[in-house]
């Protein structure tokens, strides 16, 4: 969470508010849960409220544009629905 906001020096023409890590996080959550970017941004806002963090969240349109510029592909590593077995999900809250 310490890298939530962009810390780069001021540039001409405007600066990013959110770091690339936030952009990637939004897209990983969207891919993992198979939800749209609007829903993902709402999910992350709700999560941050639940844990008591007063961080602003990037808009879905800005997240989409920035992710395209990063040229990163997120691989789908989910379990095949046709071959469902018991799975466990762990969420680590380190550095929150």
N, C-alpha and C positions, 0 to 999 in steps of 0.2 A: 504494500500500500504506500510505501514511501516514494515509489516511482509513479504514482498515479498521474501527476501533472508533469508536463514537459518542462525541463530545466535548461533548455538550450539558450544560448545568448540571443538577444533580440536581433531580428533580421528585418530587412526592408520588405514591405509588402505584407506583413502580418506573420504571426507565430501560431504554432499549434498550442492549444490549451492542454490537451491530453497526450500522454506518452503513447508510443507505438504498442507498448505492453497492454494498455487498456483496449486498443483497437483489436489486437489479437485475442484478448480475453473474451470480448463480446462475440467474436466470430467462433471461437471454440465452444462457448456455451450454446450458441445458436445451432451449431453443427451437432453437438452432443445430444441436445434435447429435441432436435428437429423442429425448431420453432423459428419464426421470422425475427428479423432484427428489432422491430418495434416491440415485440413481446419480450425479447431478450433484454432490451434496455429497461423495460418495466420490471422484469425479474431482478435484474441487478440493482435497480433503485430500491426495490422492496427489501432485498437482502441487506443492502447497506444500512437501511433504516432499522432493520431488525437487530443488527449487530452494533448499532449506535455510532456509525461512522457518518460524518457530515460531508461526504464527498459528492460532488456533482458528477453526473454521468453523461457521457458523450451522446449526441443525438444519433438516431439510427442512420440518417442520411450521411452524416459526417463519417460515421464508422464505416459505411459502405464505400464511400469515395476513398478514404484513407487506406482501407484494406486492399483495394484494387491497386493503389500506388505501391504498396509493399511487395506485391508480386509473390505472395506466399500461398502454398496449397496446404490445406488441412486434410489429412488422411482420415477416412472413416474407419474407426477401430471398434465400432459397436458390435454387439453380439447379433448374430443372424437370428431373426425372429422365428424362422422355421426350425431352428435348432436351439430352443430355449432351455437353459439349465438354470439352476439357482446361481445368482450372481450377487456380489456384495459391492456396494459403492461406499467409498470413504472420502470425506471431504476434509482437507487439512486447513485449519484456520491460523496457521503460523504466520506471523507478521501482520495480522489484522489489527 
